């Protein structure tokens, strides 16, 4: 079969309604499976149509939230065609046959999103999750849990040698496991390889693993590098080319060459250690890739499309389809802050006349910057988009106030310098200057805090990233600066408004018509009225605090029948803000029963008014020390129930859920509790799928911003969830303006 040696578009495969997060190829027939944020998986087979496309043979459903990963389980005697395993944001793994759209069985056990899967011999399945663990499954049972990582497990792989498994994590390490025991942690130390600088296995979170043989494997990561490892621990080669996070990779059948995809909008083909071709897509995130049996490449992106590329001339798309793809690509916009331009400076770009010469740099047309890529196979320049946000958007702090640069002697000066620049929104051109300043000023000294005034780097025109060997940092150094009045928000947001007259009137009305066994005495009613009067505006009046008897009666009344309890819940909602009530009801003795009672009212079959008031009560519990401690200890159950209610079509419930998440985010800000932050992000992401009310959206955005602020691992987790694409539609909202402004600030955090 004739080959053009360069990959070209074969076809675009529509079908999914949202991001395509995973693709996996079958060993025969040229078929593959895809999974998406739209909560479905789809099986595709090649068709005989002139467009050389693929036909969907069935759509798989079974997850209650978005599907994030997929793998193929090899054929067996029981399942001669093999099985499909999918992992989702509902914490479950669904296993399907090729014959039906519903799962054969579901594997439950993870406590957070299942984000990676790998299959091995005899039907073994290895899963990784945001809950920081990997699990080994066989015959529908969890055989063992691999514990040791301190952050989300984003990549897993089973080595050919029986019993050996790999896991890569957001904690920047890769671990080798045998029989459930960690045999080795890859840190890059020793061995004389290109990574032997005493650094972690990856400078940032490990995003993917691919096995070469029983002795070698690849890893890819958020530091924009691919690394080749020996199982014995040596890093033997590092591959640079991507300019932003790398999300996935797949190895060609020859066992040496590979393909990688990432956040820089590209698919890159690597042969003999070199990037020989870069294919740009009209989608910001290229989440996944797989290699089909005929060496074609299928990739899934954030635009909901699957695209298949081929090097076989007889499978290349028609000229019309190729032109349509090129036209779509040319209409995209490129933001330099995302790293799509690498280390190219727009002020140094040549004019349009440069396009008459071969090469690979962008061209500029007056004030408008257009990016072009040289196509070797076609021998011409191809427009890949319009650049937005010129260099004049960079902010200089020359002459600004003095800033403190904290530094511990055990820290890496380059990493400290990088973090300092990000924190203060300074250009990455200062990296060398800051790092050298640290090195020079800490020679022979104890750890110190050094003063620093930012300014232009003398004689500095470019800088080398010490982590990747490439150009200037692309992740956050070029963020636009803007005043952030929205997050992080660490004080509790509570529901304080109340019409006491209406509450008491409704309480008396319902008590009057209640069955005799549930009627409250007049003395009981007066106690509740007195309680309400003392807590409704306790911070601004001098009324007597509620008595222990009143608190106990309120707790008893909160167990009224569900069809009449809501005015009591309204009083409870206001009362838990009072320090003494908070201490009593949220303390060690009553706290867990209170939480369980509210959760029971929030059940899926509960009354909406009770669900809303129970949520508001939980939000108000955050106003006291005991309430915060209680809700942090019950976080998993509380947020799990809140996630179930997120699908409800009720504005007030949505606002309450968003407020609950915001209060959790505020409590967790500055804490190294990655599991808790992962659950917050997961529930917020799920809520964004159904929430429409602008106030609820705003509070979710503030919750996201508070979770992400000053926490790179949390930002990595949010990126893996595709939060960028979820919230980007709100960046242009002007009514109310706070939604668009806050959204843009969150997007800046995620750049």
Secondary structure, 3 states (H helix, E strand, C coil): CCEEEEEEEEEEECCCCCCEEEEEECCCCCCEEEEECCCEEEEEEECCCCCCCEEEEEEEECCCCCEEEEEEECCCCCCCCCEEEEEECCCCEEEECCCCCECCEEECCCCCCEEEEEECHHHCEEEEECCCCEEEEECCEEEEEECCCCCCEEEEEECCCCCEEEEEECCCCEEEEECCEEEEEECCCCCCCCCCCCCCCCCCCEEEEEECCCCEEEEEECCCEEEEEECCCCEEEEEECCCCCEEEEEECCCCCCEEEEECCCEEEEEECCEEEEEEECCCCCEEEEEECCCCCEEEEECCCCEEEEEEEHHHCCCHHHHHHHHHHHHCCEEEHHHCCCCCCCHHHCEEHHHHHCCCCCCEEECCEEEEEEEECCCCEEEEEEEEECCHHHCCCCCCCCCEEEEECCCCCHHHHHHHHHHHCCCCHHHHHHHHHHHHHHCCCCCCEEEEECCCCCCCCCCCCCCCCCCCCCCCCCCCCCCCCCCCCCCCCCCCCCCCHHHHHHHHHHHHHHCCHHHCCCHHHHHHHHHHHHHHCCHHHCCCCCCCHHHHHHHHHHCCCCCCCCHHHHHHHHHHCCCHHHHHHHCCCCCHHHHHHHHHHHCCCCCCHHHHHHHHHHHHHHCCCHHHHHHHHHCHHHHHHHHHHHCCCCCHHHHHHHHHHHHHHHHHHCCCCCHHHHHHHHHHHHHHHCCCCCHHHHHHHHHHHHHHHCCCHHHHHHHHHHCHHHHHHHHCCCCCCHHHHHHHHHHHHHCC
